[in-house]
Amino acid sequence: MAPNQEDRAATRRRRQLWAGVLALVGLILLIIGVTVADGVAAWLEVLVAILLLVTSYVVQHLARRTTVYRHDERR
């Protein structure tokens, strides 16, 4: 692999890792907000969880986009 391709692969893996971490934290907060928390704290946790899940989706989309739509250097 060329150095540029290795950098892209490393960046993609790092973004996928961050997307997974954000999704995991978001799901944990969502579960706590729905089951354990009460009142304003529950709504706040659910809101933060939804924001984390959406952010995770965006980061994952960016990682996939750079892989799928990258310029082919062999042309």
ZIGIHU-V926310 format. One record per residue. N is the residue number from 0. RES is the residue in one small letter. PHI is phi as a letter, one per 20 degrees, with the letter a starting at -180 (none if undefined). D_CENTER is the distance of its C-alpha to the mean C-alpha in whole Angstrom. Layout:
n: {N | N}
res: {RES | RES}
phi: {PHI | PHI}
d_center: {D_CENTER | D_CENTER}
This chain:
n: {0 | 1 | 2 | 3 | 4 | 5 | 6 | 7 | 8 | 9 | 10 | 11 | 12 | 13 | 14 | 15 | 16 | 17 | 18 | 19 | 20 | 21 | 22 | 23 | 24 | 25 | 26 | 27 | 28 | 29 | 30 | 31 | 32 | 33 | 34 | 35 | 36 | 37 | 38 | 39 | 40 | 41 | 42 | 43 | 44 | 45 | 46 | 47 | 48 | 49 | 50 | 51 | 52 | 53 | 54 | 55 | 56 | 57 | 58 | 59 | 60 | 61 | 62 | 63 | 64 | 65 | 66 | 67 | 68 | 69 | 70 | 71 | 72 | 73 | 74}
res: {m | a | p | n | q | e | d | r | a | a | t | r | r | r | r | q | l | w | a | g | v | l | a | l | v | g | l | i | l | l | i | i | g | v | t | v | a | d | g | v | a | a | w | l | e | v | l | v | a | i | l | l | l | v | t | s | y | v | v | q | h | l | a | r | r | t | t | v | y | r | h | d | e | r | r}
phi: {none | f | g | f | f | f | f | f | f | f | f | f | f | f | f | f | f | f | f | f | f | f | f | f | f | f | f | f | f | f | f | f | f | e | e | d | f | c | m | f | f | f | f | f | f | f | f | f | f | f | f | f | f | f | f | f | f | f | f | f | f | f | f | f | f | f | e | f | d | f | f | e | e | e | f}
d_center: {26 | 27 | 25 | 23 | 22 | 21 | 19 | 17 | 16 | 15 | 13 | 11 | 11 | 10 | 7 | 6 | 7 | 5 | 2 | 5 | 7 | 5 | 6 | 9 | 10 | 10 | 12 | 14 | 15 | 16 | 18 | 20 | 20 | 22 | 24 | 25 | 25 | 27 | 28 | 26 | 24 | 23 | 22 | 20 | 18 | 17 | 16 | 14 | 12 | 12 | 11 | 8 | 7 | 8 | 6 | 2 | 5 | 6 | 4 | 5 | 8 | 9 | 9 | 11 | 13 | 14 | 15 | 17 | 19 | 20 | 23 | 26 | 28 | 31 | 32}
